[in-house]
């Protein structure tokens, strides 16, 4: 295996598969003596998308008024569709 002029190498497929590394994965490199150690930090794009979605949902939820923060996803969707309002739903 050769290192390119940019310092890049290709990780062999059997090693990527065994380590659970996919496109979009984050990895870290460290030096232990004269050895370079490769450590996966995340396992690919799916995990990254889920983490980004959770972060976005938390950001949106924190920006909502207090009455909406207590609602679940179904109640919020009903409100957005015009099926009910959070106030009416709580008074039932």
TAGI-V510323 format. One record per pair of residues at least 4 apart in sequence whose ideal C-beta (glycine too) atoms are under 6 Angstrom apart, sorted by the first residue. I is the first residue (numbers start at 1). J is the second residue. D is the distance in Angstrom with one decimal. If there is no record, write none. Layout:
# TAGI-V510323
<<I:J:D> <I:J:D>>
This chain:
# TAGI-V510323
<<1:9:5.8> <3:9:5.5> <4:8:4.5> <11:15:5.5> <11:16:5.1> <16:21:4.5> <19:40:5.1> <20:43:4.5> <21:25:4.6> <21:40:5.2> <22:44:3.1> <24:44:5.4> <24:45:3.3> <24:48:5.4> <25:40:5.9> <25:42:5.5> <25:44:4.9> <26:41:4.2> <26:42:4.6> <27:40:5.4> <28:39:4.8> <28:41:5.6> <29:36:5.9> <29:38:5.9> <30:37:4.9> <32:37:5.3> <42:47:5.1> <42:48:6.0> <43:47:5.1> <64:68:3.9> <64:69:5.3> <67:86:5.1> <71:75:4.0> <71:76:5.1> <71:86:5.7> <78:83:3.9> <78:84:5.2> <79:86:5.9> <84:88:5.3> <84:89:5.0>>
